[in-house]
Amino acid sequence: MNFEKAKVHEIVTPGEALRMIRELQGLSQNDLSQLTHMNQSNISAIENGSRQMGRERAIILARALHVHPAVLLFPDFDMADVA
């Protein structure tokens, strides 16, 4: 079987990636707040782009969401742009 590589339809920010992954897992901001011990207002600020995620927060959030931190920090990364 031959598969066609998925096409990027829209650029996604780290905050948008966080929101999408959180929602796909059926978590509210309050749920994620409890899992990470981060204030819900900080999670909201990251998701709406008024606060940067940063490496340390990405690690904490990624552990709670069971994803690699790079998924949150670099949601639009394409290896073809590097190689």
Contact map, one row per residue, 1 for C-alpha under 8 A:
11100000000000000000000000000000000000000000000000000000000000000000000000000000000
11110000000000000000000000000000000000000000000000000000000000000000000000000000000
11111000000000000000000000000000000000000000000000000000000000000000000000000000000
01111100000000000000000000000000000000000000000000000000000000000000000000000000000
00111110000000000000000000000000000000000000000000000000000000000000000000000000000
00011111000000000000000000000000000000000000000000000000000000000000000000000000000
00001111100000000000000000000000000000000000000000000000000000000000000000000000000
00000111111000000000000000000000000000000000000000000000000000000000000000000000000
00000011111000000000000000000000000000000000000000000000000000000000000000000000000
00000001111100000000000000000000000000000000000000000000000000000000000000000000000
00000001111110000000000000000000000000000000000000000000000000000000000000010000000
00000000011111011000000000000000000000000000000000000000000000000000000000110000000
00000000001111111000000000000000000000000000000000000000000000000000000001110000000
00000000000111111100000000000000000000000000001000001000000000000000000111100000000
00000000000011111110000000000000000000000000011110001000000000000000000100000000000
00000000000111111111000000000000000000000000001100000000000000000000000000000000000
00000000000111111111100000000000000000000000000000000000000000000000001100100000000
00000000000001111111110000000000000000000000001000000000000000000000000100000000000
00000000000000111111111000000000000000000000001000000000000000000000000000000000000
00000000000000011111111100000000000000000000000000000000000000000000000000000000000
00000000000000001111111110000000000000000000000000000000000000001000000000000000000
00000000000000000111111111111001000000000000000000000000000000001000000000000000000
00000000000000000011111111110000000000000000000000000000000000000000000000000000000
00000000000000000001111111100000000000000000000000000000000000000000000000000000000
00000000000000000000111111100000000000000000000000000000000000001000000000000000000
00000000000000000000011111110000000000000000000000000000000000000000000000000000000
00000000000000000000011111111111000000000000000000000000000000000000000000000000000
00000000000000000000011001111111000000000000000000000000000000000000000000000000000
00000000000000000000010000111111100000010011000000000000000000000000000000000000000
00000000000000000000000000111111110000010000000000000000000000000000000000000000000
00000000000000000000000000111111111000000000000000000000000000000000000000000000000
00000000000000000000010000111111111101010000000000000000000010010000000000000000000
00000000000000000000000000001111111111110010000000000000000000000000000000000000000
00000000000000000000000000000111111111000000000000000000000000000000000000000000000
00000000000000000000000000000011111110000000000000000000000000010000000000000000000
00000000000000000000000000000001111111000000000000000000000110010000000000000000000
00000000000000000000000000000000111111100000000000000000000000000000000000000000000
00000000000000000000000000000001110111110110000000000000000000000000000000000000000
00000000000000000000000000000000100011111110000000000000000000000000000000000000000
00000000000000000000000000001101100001111111000000000000000000000000000000000000000
00000000000000000000000000000000000000111111100000000000000000000000000000000000000
00000000000000000000000000000000000001111111110000100000000000000000000000000000000
00000000000000000000000000001000100001111111111000000000000000000000000000000000000
00000000000000000000000000001000000000011111111100000000000000000000000000000000000
00000000000000000000000000000000000000001111111111100000000000000000000000000000000
00000000000000100000000000000000000000000111111111111000000000000000000000000000000
00000000000001110110000000000000000000000011111111000000000000000000000000000000000
00000000000000110000000000000000000000000001111111100000000000000000000000000000000
00000000000000100000000000000000000000000000111111110000000000000000000000000000000
00000000000000000000000000000000000000000000111111110000000000000000000000000000000
00000000000000000000000000000000000000000100110111111000000000000000000000000000000
00000000000000000000000000000000000000000000010011111100000000000000000000000000000
00000000000001100000000000000000000000000000010000111111110000000000000010000000000
00000000000000000000000000000000000000000000000000011111110000000000000010000000000
00000000000000000000000000000000000000000000000000001111111000000000100010000000000
00000000000000000000000000000000000000000000000000001111111100000000000000000000000
00000000000000000000000000000000000000000000000000001111111110000000000000000000000
00000000000000000000000000000000000000000000000000001111111111000000100110000000000
00000000000000000000000000000000000000000000000000000011111111100001100000000000000
00000000000000000000000000000000000100000000000000000001111111110000000000000000000
00000000000000000000000000000001000100000000000000000000111111111000100000000000000
00000000000000000000000000000000000000000000000000000000011111111111100100000000000
00000000000000000000000000000000000000000000000000000000001111111111100000000000000
00000000000000000000000000000001001100000000000000000000000111111100000000000000000
00000000000000000000110010000000000000000000000000000000000011111110000000000000000
00000000000000000000000000000000000000000000000000000000000001111111000000000000000
00000000000000000000000000000000000000000000000000000000000001101111101000000000000
00000000000000000000000000000000000000000000000000000000001001100111111100000000000
00000000000000000000000000000000000000000000000000000010011011100011111110000000000
00000000000000000000000000000000000000000000000000000000000000000001111111100000000
00000000000000001000000000000000000000000000000000000000000000000011111111100000000
00000000000001101100000000000000000000000000000000000000010001000001111111100000000
00000000000001000000000000000000000000000000000000001110010000000000111111100000000
00000000000011000000000000000000000000000000000000000000000000000000011111111000000
00000000000111001000000000000000000000000000000000000000000000000000011111111000000
00000000001110000000000000000000000000000000000000000000000000000000000001111100000
00000000000000000000000000000000000000000000000000000000000000000000000001111110000
00000000000000000000000000000000000000000000000000000000000000000000000000011111110
00000000000000000000000000000000000000000000000000000000000000000000000000001111111
00000000000000000000000000000000000000000000000000000000000000000000000000000111111
00000000000000000000000000000000000000000000000000000000000000000000000000000111111
00000000000000000000000000000000000000000000000000000000000000000000000000000111111
00000000000000000000000000000000000000000000000000000000000000000000000000000011111
